[in-house]
Structure formats: C-alpha cells, structure tokens
C-alpha cells in the first residue's frame, strides 16, 4: 500500500471521529463515539498490512518522508481527499465495520472471496422463538481462516472463535442464543503461521426450533396412556415434560424409547418429584428401590427403558427431563401409563377373604403389594390357604398373626413346622402353594401379603375351613365305643386326633386301624395314661395310604377296667377307620354235611360263652341262631331250615358276664358254606 493511500484512510478515520464527536449533545455520554473504536481497530489492521508491505520495499527514505506528513497542512489536504476513498473503496467499508455487516439469511449459502489480511463482517439476527443455532463453514483458502462470533458490534463479548485450514469443513454449535438479538460474525485471514490467505469460503447459518422447552415453566404436559414424540436437537438440548397423577389408587409406568436411525446414541433421562429437580422419583428394579434416572442406548438391546414407579402421590405433578444426548437430532418417544390398583397395598386397607370363595387378584407393578385379611370364628377348625400363580410368573406370600409386629403364622409342610411365608414359581411344579395352617386362634384376624418382582402377575387364592371332627388334646379326647369301627379324618398336616376308651374284663383287644386314605404316613399310639408319656406307650404302629394293620399288629394286651388314650397323628390330610375290639374268636371254620353245617373256632380266654350268627348273604342281615354258655365249647352244628345247594354265611363272637353287665368281643371273620 502506498503512503498516499494510507494517509487518505487515516484522514477518513479522523473525519469520522470528528463527525461522531460533533453529534454528542449536552448531557450525552461519550459512548456515542464507540464506533470510532471499531474503526480504529480496522486502521490498526491496515497499518499491519502497510508495515508488511513496506518491509518488501528497498527504499528506506520513504519512512522519513512519512514522518513529514504530520504537518497540519498535509492533514487538511488528505481529509479533502477522503471523499475519493469513500467512492472507490466500498469493499473496504465492508471489511472495516461490524455494524454494517451483511445479514445472513438462515439456510442460505454465502460464498465470498477473501485475500490475505482481509476482514469480512456478517450479522446473525435471532427471532423470538426458542431455537438452537449453528454456523456451517467450509474453507477453500490457501492458508488459515479465522471465524469469531460476537454478541456486540464492538467485539467485546465473544461467543465462539474457530480456525480452519484449506479444505476444512465444520459446524459451529452456538446453542441457544438470546432471542431478538443481533450477533456479529467476523471472518479474517493471515494470522498464525499462514504464509498466505487467498481463496474462497462458504458460510451457512441454521436455525432449529426447539420442539420441547428446556425449563420447568415451559414443560410440555404428557397425557396419560398417550405416546409423546420428542427430539434433542442439540447435544446441549434439555427437554422437560410434566404429568399429573389423579385421585385414584393407581400405579404409573414411565417408558422412554430411542427411535433408531443414523442419530442413534446414548441419551439420558430423569424423573423428579419437584420442579427444582432435586428429589428423584423412586422406582423398583429387581426388588431394589432406586432413583428414577438412567440412560437408553441406541441399539436393539437397550433402546428402551421402563420405570415401574413405586406408588406416587395423588393429585401431584411430576417432571421428566431428557438430556445429555450423544448426538444432535436424537429422536425419542415417552409414555406414561396408569394402571388402577385392584387390591389395597396397605394392611389397613386389606380385602376380607371369605371361606370357600376364590379371590382373584393381580400385581400390576413390581412395586405392588396386595393385602388381604380373614377372621377365624368360634369353632374348633383348621384353615387352609391355597395360592396359585398363573402363567409363567411367580409370587411371594406371607401370613401374619397381627398387623403391628408382623409375626408370622405357622403352617405344616412335609411334616415340618414352618413360618407362613414362601413363594410360588411360574412352572407346573411350584405354581400352587397349599398352606395348612396350624390351629389358629379363635375369633382372631390374620393378614395375608402378596408381592412379586414382576409386572401383571395374575393369581387366585382360596381360604377353606374344616371343622376338627376329633379334639386334638387329651382334655378334649373323643370316647370310643368298644367293638365299633368308624371313619374319622385328618383335616390338616398338623391335626392330632385324641381318643379314649375303657377296657372291660377282656384283656386281649384288636386295634382296627384301616383304610388310611392319607398321602403320607399316619401313626397310631396307645398310652396307658392321659399324660401320654413315652413310658406309658403300650402300642405304636404306622400306616401308609390305603394300608391296614396286619393281624399280628392288631393284637394288644390291655388291663381290664382301665382307661387308655389313643393318639392319631401324621403329616398328611385324609380319612381313616378306627375301632378297638375285644378279641374275637379266631380261626372260625364252617363245614357242610347233608342238610347241616358245623362251625368251629378257637377258645377265647376268660370268655363266658359264644354267640353264633347266620345270614343268607355276606352283607345281609345276620340272625343269632345259638348262644353257647360254656367257655370250653367251641363247636356248633346248624341243621334248622337249611336248604340243599344254598350258601349260608356264619360269624361268631364271644361274650363275658361281669355282675349284671355283659361285654362282647368283635365278630370273627365271616365264613361261607354251601349245604350238601
């Protein structure tokens, strides 16, 4: 640059300064002259260019001549020539003034040539929308290109500063800018180690409207059971949603899904109980309550996250924040679903169970807990609770004898006493749990709790009551009538049936314990005293399903005129037959001759005599046909009214007279014979 041109530019700057100061009226501040500062910087840049160029010149005398231009006369002359500068250097004015920079329209490409040490200015004007802004740049210069973005024309507040070599392309993320504000873009070359800076550059400014505001005040409401779409337009974008619970006793589920596309990446989320983003909502994951914040990944495995919230407050507003995207433009969907709780989850709201009626329920949420209760009556009864889980999902159950200390009720399983808590699993083997509870307290309320680690667990539960047919203590022992067999039942795995009987003058007895219909073993024990101590045990045998005692096992010698106690116990539920019989005549036989039948038997010790009975069918009505009054007579011949070729049935029993009373034995086995 020649000295004359430099002098003209300095004169132009000086003239602009004089004009600026001349416009300052009384009471105005010197700030009106701020544009002078900006122009001064431009002059300083031009001085740098001049200095560079002067180094290339071989004449050294021009420096001295430049010093002579400081005279007042020279300054006036040069100011007069400033008009020529204005007319001939319109491009230089673009370079010199940020305030006069060209406005860039969003989406349009700006392509400009630039030379070494040139400065170009542009304006970026935001509107009133909530938007993100970016500036795309491509450098095609032979050297280094500088970009600076300022929030003011004085280049005091810098927003961004970037640099690019030849062929460099990038997007400058400006984030959220101030609304209705003008920003200034400065493009320059020739700094750093670049030896040249001539070429072309391309700029393109973009505005992206934020679909969801990033503040609580502008939070977007989510409608329940409705899918809401969102997009994180920028890595710095924060989307804030809100949803409000109603007055029902319900569970809420939050689901966020990243929509897979070329923007797939990591995206974070959090759910808050308050608008200050302090208190996280709690949710349940694998039975552990954790804070409701996490992330989703842009792949098929972790593209969705589902939070099953613990019971939320009624009529309360909660806030959802989606943020910290790995990439720009990540798309997602959020959904809040509500499921009404069918059974109260507090012990005070427990649903009453009715005996014999099936209660169906569902655990809508991994955090769900269903409470039930039942009250025993005044009868001596056993209670059984049957719980079945449907499908492939299991559950946990607990039975408490009170609601304050939560002491477990007791039950029997496989003959072992256990606490009434356990589980069912989603398979055929353990899908149902049958709790045979120990004898419960009368007129008392018990509580049942059901929970699970899964969602939508369907189950049904039935409470049954069985009256105890035989008392389970010696004090309530049931009296047995000798020589009489009856059916009784084990109502529960922990049921104990207590009987008592008093012997007569017979000392030999048969224990008629048969037709046991229990899955597990059932035992019979006879004690000589009501304390039922081990040293009082006189008889002990066990029977399994459908089995009876053998002839040898049946026999027992007891003292005459004494009360004995019988205890039936086991680890099963079912029926059995029981009788205590005075020893019957054994080995009874029947032999036929011509129109007569002879019956024989073995002698019964201490018997007074025997009675003989006959019938025309095995299970028909038997009629006494003879009374034998001698203990030693063990034979009788029947010849009254018999028909040839007809079959008759006989049985014998012994009797014992003691004073005015007569005691009988059981009947012998029935014998049949066909008359010749």
C-alpha positions in Angstrom: 0.0 0.0 0.0 1.4 3.4 -1.0 1.9 6.2 1.6 -0.7 8.4 -0.1 -3.4 5.7 0.2 -2.5 5.2 3.9 -2.7 8.9 4.5 -6.2 9.0 2.9 -7.5 6.3 5.1 -6.2 7.9 8.2 -7.8 11.1 7.2 -11.1 9.3 6.6 -11.0 7.8 10.1 -10.2 11.1 11.7 -13.1 12.7 9.8 -15.4 10.0 11.0 -14.3 10.6 14.6 -14.8 14.4 14.3 -18.3 13.8 13.0 -19.1 11.4 15.8 -18.0 13.7 18.5 -19.8 16.6 16.9 -23.1 14.7 17.4 -22.7 14.5 21.1 -25.1 16.9 22.6 -25.3 18.3 26.1 -25.8 15.6 28.7 -24.9 12.8 26.3 -22.1 10.4 27.2 -19.0 9.6 25.3 -20.4 6.1 24.5 -21.9 7.6 21.3 -18.4 7.6 19.9 -18.0 3.8 20.4 -17.9 3.0 16.6 -14.6 5.0 16.5 -13.0 2.2 18.5 -14.1 -0.3 15.9 -12.8 1.7 13.0 -9.5 2.3 14.9 -9.0 -1.5 15.1 -9.6 -1.6 11.3 -6.9 1.1 10.9 -4.5 -0.8 13.0 -5.1 -3.9 10.8 -4.3 -1.8 7.8 -1.1 -0.5 9.5 -0.1 -4.1 9.9 -0.6 -4.7 6.2 1.3 -1.5 5.4 4.2 -2.5 7.6 4.4 -5.9 5.9 4.4 -4.4 2.5 7.0 -1.7 3.5 9.4 -4.4 4.5 9.3 -5.7 1.0 10.3 -2.2 -0.5 14.1 -1.5 -0.8 13.8 2.3 -0.5 14.3 3.4 3.1 13.9 7.1 2.6 10.1 6.8 2.4 9.9 6.3 6.1 11.4 9.7 6.7 9.0 11.3 4.2 6.1 9.6 6.1 7.2 11.4 9.2 6.9 14.8 7.4 3.2 14.1 6.7 2.5 15.0 10.4 2.1 18.7 9.5 -1.3 20.3 9.9 -1.3 21.3 6.2 -0.9 17.8 5.0 -3.7 16.5 7.2 -6.1 19.0 5.7 -5.2 18.0 2.2 -5.7 14.3 3.0 -9.1 14.9 4.7 -10.2 16.7 1.5 -9.3 13.5 -0.5 -11.3 11.3 1.9 -14.3 11.6 -0.4 -12.4 9.8 -3.1 -11.8 7.0 -0.6 -15.5 6.6 0.1 -16.3 6.4 -3.6 -13.7 4.0 -4.6 -13.4 1.6 -1.6 -16.9 0.2 -1.0 -15.4 -3.3 -0.4 -13.1 -1.9 2.2 -16.0 -0.4 4.1 -17.5 -3.9 4.5 -14.2 -5.0 6.0 -13.9 -2.1 8.3 -17.4 -2.0 10.1 -19.0 -4.9 12.0 -22.1 -2.7 12.5 -22.6 -2.6 8.7 -22.1 -6.3 8.2 -24.2 -8.2 5.8 -27.2 -10.0 7.3 -27.1 -13.8 6.7 -30.4 -15.4 6.0 -30.9 -18.8 7.6 -30.4 -21.7 5.3 -28.8 -19.6 2.5 -25.2 -20.3 1.4 -22.8 -17.3 1.5 -19.7 -17.7 -0.7 -17.1 -15.0 -0.6 -13.6 -14.4 -1.9 -11.0 -13.2 0.6 -7.5 -12.1 0.4 -4.6 -12.2 2.9 -5.4 -10.0 5.9 -8.9 -9.1 4.7 -11.7 -8.8 7.3 -15.4 -9.5 6.5 -18.3 -8.9 8.8 -21.8 -10.5 8.8 -24.9 -10.3 11.0 -26.9 -13.1 12.5 -30.3 -11.9 13.8 -32.3 -14.2 16.1 -36.1 -14.1 16.4 -38.4 -14.6 19.4 -38.6 -18.4 19.0 -36.9 -20.9 21.4 -34.3 -22.1 19.0 -30.8 -23.5 18.6 -28.4 -22.0 16.1 -25.3 -23.3 14.3 -23.0 -22.0 11.6 -21.6 -24.3 8.9 -18.3 -23.3 7.4 -16.1 -24.5 4.6 -12.7 -23.1 3.9 -11.2 -23.1 0.4 -8.4 -20.6 1.1 -4.7 -21.1 0.7 -3.9 -20.8 4.4 -5.7 -20.2 7.7 -9.3 -18.9 8.0 -10.4 -17.3 11.3 -14.0 -17.0 12.5 -15.1 -15.1 15.5 -18.7 -14.7 16.7 -19.6 -11.8 19.0 -22.7 -10.7 20.8 -22.0 -7.0 20.1 -20.6 -4.9 17.3 -17.7 -3.7 19.5 -16.3 -7.3 19.5 -16.2 -7.3 23.3 -18.3 -10.3 24.1 -17.1 -13.3 22.2 -19.4 -16.3 21.7 -17.2 -18.5 19.6 -13.7 -18.5 18.0 -12.6 -21.0 15.4 -10.0 -21.6 12.8 -9.7 -23.7 9.6 -7.0 -24.7 7.1 -7.6 -25.0 3.4 -10.4 -27.6 2.8 -11.6 -27.5 6.4 -15.3 -28.1 7.0 -17.2 -27.9 10.3 -20.4 -26.9 12.1 -20.0 -24.4 14.8 -22.6 -25.1 17.5 -23.9 -21.9 19.0 -26.6 -23.4 21.2 -29.5 -21.4 22.5 -28.9 -17.7 21.7 -30.6 -14.6 23.1 -33.9 -14.0 21.5 -34.4 -11.0 19.2 -30.7 -10.2 19.2 -28.1 -9.4 16.6 -24.8 -11.3 16.6 -21.7 -10.4 14.6 -19.6 -12.8 12.6 -16.0 -11.8 11.8 -14.1 -13.6 9.0 -10.4 -12.9 8.6 -7.2 -14.4 7.3 -3.4 -14.0 7.7 -2.8 -14.8 11.3 -0.7 -17.6 12.8 1.9 -19.2 10.7 0.0 -19.0 7.5 2.1 -17.6 4.7 -0.9 -16.7 2.5 -4.7 -16.4 2.9 -6.3 -16.0 -0.5 -9.3 -18.0 -1.6 -13.0 -18.7 -1.1 -15.0 -19.6 2.0 -18.7 -20.7 2.3 -21.0 -19.9 5.3 -24.5 -21.2 6.1 -26.4 -20.2 9.2 -29.1 -22.6 10.5 -32.0 -22.1 13.0 -33.5 -25.2 14.6 -36.7 -24.6 16.7 -36.7 -26.5 20.0 -39.8 -28.8 20.0 -39.8 -29.1 23.8 -38.8 -26.3 26.1 -35.9 -26.8 28.5 -37.4 -25.2 31.5 -40.0 -26.2 34.1 -42.0 -23.1 33.3 -42.5 -24.3 29.7 -42.7 -28.0 30.5 -44.8 -29.9 28.0 -47.7 -31.9 29.6 -47.8 -35.6 28.9 -51.3 -37.1 28.6 -51.6 -40.5 30.3 -51.6 -43.6 28.1 -50.5 -41.4 25.1 -47.2 -41.6 23.2 -45.4 -38.3 23.0 -42.6 -37.7 20.5 -39.5 -35.6 21.2 -36.2 -34.7 19.8 -32.9 -33.5 21.2 -32.0 -31.0 18.5 -28.6 -30.3 20.0 -26.2 -32.1 22.3 -26.9 -29.3 24.8 -30.7 -29.6 24.5 -32.8 -30.4 27.5 -36.5 -31.4 27.1 -38.7 -31.0 30.1 -42.1 -32.7 30.4 -44.6 -33.0 33.2 -47.5 -35.3 34.1 -50.1 -35.1 36.9 -51.5 -38.0 38.9 -55.2 -38.2 39.6 -57.1 -39.1 42.8 -57.2 -42.9 42.2 -55.1 -45.5 43.9 -53.0 -46.4 40.8 -49.6 -47.4 39.6 -47.7 -45.4 37.0 -45.2 -46.6 34.5 -42.7 -44.5 32.6 -41.3 -45.7 29.3 -38.8 -43.9 27.1 -37.7 -45.3 23.7 -35.0 -44.1 21.5 -36.1 -44.2 17.8 -33.3 -45.9 16.0 -31.8 -44.0 13.0 -28.5 -42.6 11.9 -28.6 -40.4 15.0 -28.7 -43.4 17.4 -26.5 -42.9 20.5 -26.7 -42.6 24.3 -29.4 -40.4 25.8 -30.1 -39.7 29.5 -33.4 -39.2 31.4 -34.5 -38.4 34.9 -37.9 -38.2 36.7 -38.3 -35.7 39.5 -40.9 -35.2 42.3 -40.4 -31.4 42.4 -39.9 -28.6 39.9 -36.4 -27.8 41.3 -35.1 -31.1 40.0 -33.9 -32.2 43.5 -35.9 -35.2 44.6 -35.8 -38.1 42.2 -38.9 -40.3 42.0 -38.2 -43.9 43.2 -38.9 -47.0 41.2 -38.3 -50.6 41.7 -35.7 -52.7 39.8 -35.2 -56.3 40.9 -36.7 -55.6 44.3 -34.4 -52.7 44.9 -35.9 -49.2 45.0 -33.6 -46.9 43.1 -33.6 -43.3 41.8 -35.5 -42.7 38.6 -32.7 -41.6 36.3 -30.7 -43.5 33.8 -30.0 -43.8 30.1 -31.0 -45.5 26.9 -28.7 -46.7 24.2 -29.2 -46.6 20.5 -29.2 -50.3 19.9 -31.8 -53.1 19.8 -30.9 -54.3 23.3 -31.2 -51.1 25.3 -33.2 -48.8 23.1 -36.0 -48.6 25.7 -36.1 -48.1 29.5 -39.2 -48.8 31.5 -39.6 -47.5 35.1 -42.3 -49.1 37.2 -42.7 -46.4 39.8 -43.5 -47.0 43.5 -46.9 -45.7 44.4 -46.9 -42.0 43.5 -48.6 -39.2 45.4 -52.2 -38.5 44.3 -53.0 -35.2 42.5 -49.3 -34.4 42.2 -47.3 -33.0 39.3 -44.0 -34.8 38.4 -41.3 -33.7 36.0 -39.4 -35.6 33.3 -36.1 -34.4 32.0 -34.5 -35.8 28.8 -31.0 -34.5 28.3 -27.3 -35.2 27.6 -27.6 -36.5 24.1 -24.5 -38.1 22.5 -25.5 -36.6 19.1 -27.6 -33.9 17.6 -31.1 -34.7 16.4 -31.7 -37.8 18.5 -35.4 -38.7 18.4 -37.4 -40.5 21.1 -40.8 -41.3 22.5 -42.1 -41.0 26.1 -45.2 -42.6 27.5 -46.8 -42.5 31.0 -49.3 -45.3 31.6 -51.6 -45.7 34.6 -53.0 -49.0 36.0 -55.5 -48.9 38.8 -54.6 -51.0 41.9 -57.2 -53.7 42.3 -56.2 -54.6 45.9 -55.0 -52.1 48.5 -51.3 -52.1 49.3 -51.6 -51.2 53.0 -52.6 -53.5 55.8 -55.3 -51.1 56.9 -57.0 -51.4 53.5 -56.8 -55.2 53.4 -59.5 -57.0 51.4 -61.5 -59.5 53.5 -61.3 -63.2 52.4 -64.4 -65.3 52.7 -64.1 -69.0 53.4 -64.7 -71.2 50.4 -64.7 -68.3 47.9 -61.9 -67.8 45.4 -60.3 -64.3 45.4 -58.7 -63.3 42.2 -56.0 -60.6 42.0 -53.2 -59.1 40.0 -49.9 -57.5 40.9 -49.9 -54.6 38.4 -46.4 -53.5 39.2 -43.1 -54.9 40.6 -43.7 -52.5 43.5 -47.3 -53.6 44.1 -48.2 -55.3 47.3 -51.7 -56.8 47.8 -53.1 -57.2 51.3 -55.9 -59.5 52.5 -57.3 -60.5 55.8 -59.5 -63.2 57.3 -61.1 -63.7 60.7 -61.5 -67.0 62.4 -64.8 -68.0 64.0 -65.5 -69.6 67.4 -65.4 -73.2 66.1 -62.5 -75.6 66.6 -61.4 -75.6 63.0 -58.4 -75.8 60.7 -57.8 -73.2 57.9 -56.0 -73.9 54.6 -54.9 -71.2 52.2 -54.3 -72.2 48.6 -52.4 -69.7 46.4 -51.9 -70.2 42.6 -50.0 -68.0 40.2 -51.0 -68.1 36.6 -48.8 -68.3 33.5 -45.0 -68.2 33.8 -44.8 -65.7 36.7 -44.3 -66.4 40.3 -45.1 -64.5 43.5 -44.2 -64.3 47.2 -46.7 -64.7 50.1 -46.7 -64.1 53.8 -49.3 -64.8 56.5 -49.2 -62.7 59.7 -50.9 -63.2 63.0 -51.0 -59.4 63.6 -50.6 -56.2 61.7 -48.3 -54.4 64.1 -45.4 -56.7 64.8 -46.0 -58.8 61.6 -45.4 -62.1 63.5 -45.7 -65.0 61.1 -48.5 -67.5 61.4 -47.3 -71.2 61.4 -48.1 -74.0 58.9 -47.0 -77.5 58.3 -45.3 -78.7 55.2 -44.0 -82.2 54.7 -44.4 -82.8 58.4 -42.2 -79.8 59.3 -43.4 -76.7 61.1 -42.5 -73.5 59.2 -43.2 -69.8 59.1 -46.1 -69.0 56.8 -44.1 -67.2 54.1 -42.9 -68.6 50.8 -43.4 -68.4 47.1 -44.9 -69.9 44.0 -43.0 -70.1 40.8 -44.0 -69.9 37.2 -43.9 -73.6 36.4 -46.1 -76.7 36.8 -44.3 -77.9 39.9 -44.5 -74.9 42.2 -47.3 -72.9 40.7 -49.6 -73.6 43.7 -48.9 -73.4 47.4 -51.2 -75.0 49.9 -50.8 -73.7 53.4 -52.2 -76.0 56.1 -52.1 -73.5 58.9 -51.6 -74.6 62.5 -54.7 -74.4 64.7 -55.4 -70.7 64.7 -56.7 -68.6 67.5 -60.5 -68.3 67.6 -62.2 -65.0 66.7 -58.9 -63.5 65.5 -57.9 -61.6 62.4 -55.0 -62.7 60.3 -53.3 -60.9 57.4 -52.0 -62.1 54.0 -49.5 -60.2 51.9 -48.8 -61.0 48.2 -46.0 -59.4 46.2 -43.7 -60.2 43.3 -40.7 -58.8 41.3 -42.7 -58.8 38.1 -45.5 -56.9 36.3 -49.0 -58.2 35.6 -48.8 -61.2 37.8 -52.3 -62.8 38.0 -53.1 -65.1 40.9 -56.1 -66.6 42.7 -56.4 -67.5 46.4 -58.9 -69.7 48.3 -59.4 -69.9 52.0 -61.0 -73.1 53.3 -62.2 -74.0 56.7 -62.5 -77.6 58.1 -64.1 -78.3 61.4 -62.0 -80.6 63.5 -64.0 -83.8 64.0 -61.9 -85.1 66.8 -60.3 -83.0 69.6 -56.6 -82.5 69.4 -55.9 -82.5 73.1 -56.3 -85.2 75.8 -58.7 -83.0 77.6 -61.0 -83.0 74.5 -60.4 -86.7 73.7 -63.3 -88.4 72.0 -64.7 -91.6 73.6 -64.6 -94.8 71.6 -67.3 -97.4 71.9 -65.7 -100.8 72.0 -66.3 -103.2 69.1 -67.4 -100.3 66.9 -65.4 -99.1 63.9 -66.0 -95.6 62.5 -64.4 -93.2 59.9 -62.5 -90.1 61.0 -60.4 -87.6 59.3 -57.0 -85.8 59.4 -58.1 -82.2 58.5 -54.6 -80.8 58.4 -51.0 -81.8 58.4 -50.7 -80.7 62.0 -54.0 -82.3 63.0 -53.9 -84.6 66.1 -56.9 -86.7 66.9 -57.2 -87.8 70.5 -59.5 -90.7 71.6 -60.0 -92.6 74.9 -61.7 -95.9 75.8 -62.1 -98.1 78.9 -61.4 -101.8 78.8 -63.8 -104.4 80.2 -62.9 -107.7 81.7 -61.3 -108.8 78.4 -57.5 -108.3 78.4 -57.0 -109.1 74.7 -58.0 -106.5 72.1 -57.6 -105.8 68.4 -56.8 -102.3 67.1 -58.9 -101.8 64.0 -56.9 -99.1 62.2 -57.6 -99.4 58.5 -58.4 -97.8 55.1 -55.9 -95.0 55.6 -56.6 -92.5 52.8 -53.7 -90.1 53.5 -50.8 -89.4 51.1 -48.2 -89.5 53.8 -47.8 -91.9 56.8 -50.2 -91.8 59.7 -49.4 -93.2 63.1 -51.5 -94.7 65.9 -50.2 -94.8 69.5 -52.0 -96.1 72.6 -51.0 -94.8 76.0 -51.9 -96.2 79.4 -52.1 -92.6 81.0 -53.5 -89.3 80.0 -50.1 -87.6 80.0 -49.1 -89.8 77.0 -45.6 -90.1 78.2 -43.1 -92.4 76.5 -43.1 -94.8 79.4 -46.9 -95.1 79.1 -46.8 -96.2 75.5 -48.3 -99.7 75.0 -48.9 -99.7 71.2 -47.3 -97.9 68.2 -47.8 -98.6 64.5 -47.7 -96.5 61.3 -49.8 -96.9 58.2 -49.4 -95.5 54.7 -52.0 -94.8 52.0 -54.7 -97.5 51.7 -53.0 -99.8 54.2 -54.2 -101.5 57.3 -52.6 -103.2 60.3 -51.8 -106.9 59.9 -53.4 -109.5 62.1 -50.3 -109.7 64.2 -50.0 -105.9 64.5 -53.7 -105.6 65.6 -53.4 -107.6 68.7 -52.7 -105.9 72.0 -53.0 -107.0 75.6 -54.5 -104.4 78.0 -55.5 -104.4 81.6 -59.2 -104.8 82.4 -61.2 -101.9 83.7 -58.6 -99.2 82.7 -58.9 -96.0 80.6 -56.5 -95.8 77.6 -55.7 -92.9 75.3 -55.3 -93.2 71.5 -53.3 -90.5 69.6 -53.6 -90.4 65.8 -51.1 -88.1 64.1 -49.0 -87.7 60.9 -48.1 -85.3 58.1 -51.0 -85.7 55.8 -54.6 -85.0 55.2 -57.2 -87.7 54.6 -59.6 -90.3 56.1 -59.0 -93.4 58.2 -61.1 -96.1 60.1 -60.6 -96.8 63.8 -62.0 -99.2 66.3 -61.0 -101.0 69.5 -62.4 -104.5 69.6 -62.4 -107.1 72.4 -60.6 -110.1 71.0 -62.9 -112.1 68.7 -62.9 -115.9 68.3 -60.2 -116.8 65.8 -59.9 -119.5 63.1 -63.7 -119.9 62.7 -64.5 -122.6 60.2 -67.7 -123.9 58.5 -68.1 -127.4 57.2 -71.2 -128.8 55.4 -72.7 -132.2 55.6 -76.1 -133.5 54.5 -78.5 -130.6 55.2 -76.4 -129.4 58.1 -73.4 -127.1 58.7 -70.8 -127.4 61.5 -69.0 -124.3 62.7 -65.8 -124.4 64.9 -63.5 -121.8 66.4 -60.7 -121.3 68.9 -61.3 -120.8 72.6 -61.2 -117.2 73.9 -59.5 -116.8 77.3 -61.9 -115.7 80.1 -64.9 -115.7 77.8 -68.2 -116.8 79.4 -69.5 -118.2 76.2 -70.2 -117.5 72.5 -72.9 -116.4 70.1 -73.4 -117.8 66.6 -75.0 -115.7 63.8 -76.2 -116.7 60.3 -77.2 -114.8 57.1 -78.1 -115.7 53.5 -75.7 -113.2 52.0 -72.3 -111.9 53.1 -73.5 -108.4 53.8 -77.0 -109.3 54.6 -78.9 -109.3 58.0 -77.4 -111.7 60.4 -79.6 -113.6 62.9 -78.4 -115.1 66.1 -79.0 -118.9 65.9 -77.3 -120.1 69.1 -75.9 -119.0 72.5 -73.3 -121.2 74.0 -72.8 -120.8 77.7 -69.6 -122.8 78.2 -66.1 -121.3 77.6 -64.8 -124.7 76.5 -67.5 -125.4 73.9 -66.0 -124.2 70.6 -68.3 -126.1 68.2 -71.9 -125.8 66.9 -73.9 -127.7 64.3 -76.7 -125.9 62.5 -79.4 -128.0 61.0 -82.5 -125.8 61.3 -84.2 -124.9 58.0 -81.3 -125.4 55.7 -81.9 -126.0 52.0 -79.7 -128.2 49.9 -77.5 -126.4 47.5 -77.9 -123.0 49.1 -75.0 -121.0 50.5 -75.1 -119.6 54.1 -72.8 -117.2 55.9 -71.7 -117.5 59.6 -69.8 -115.5 62.2 -69.1 -115.9 65.9 -68.5 -113.6 68.8 -67.5 -114.2 72.5 -69.2 -112.6 75.5 -68.2 -112.1 79.1 -70.6 -111.6 82.0 -69.4 -109.5 84.9 -72.0 -108.9 87.5 -75.1 -107.6 85.9 -73.2 -106.4 82.7 -72.3 -108.4 79.6 -69.4 -107.5 77.4 -68.9 -108.7 73.9 -66.0 -109.2 71.6 -65.8 -108.3 68.0 -67.2 -110.8 65.4 -65.0 -113.3 63.9 -64.3 -113.3 60.2 -67.3 -114.3 58.1 -67.3 -117.9 56.8 -69.5 -119.2 53.9 -70.6 -122.8 53.1 -72.9 -124.5 50.6 -75.3 -127.0 52.0 -75.0 -130.5 50.5 
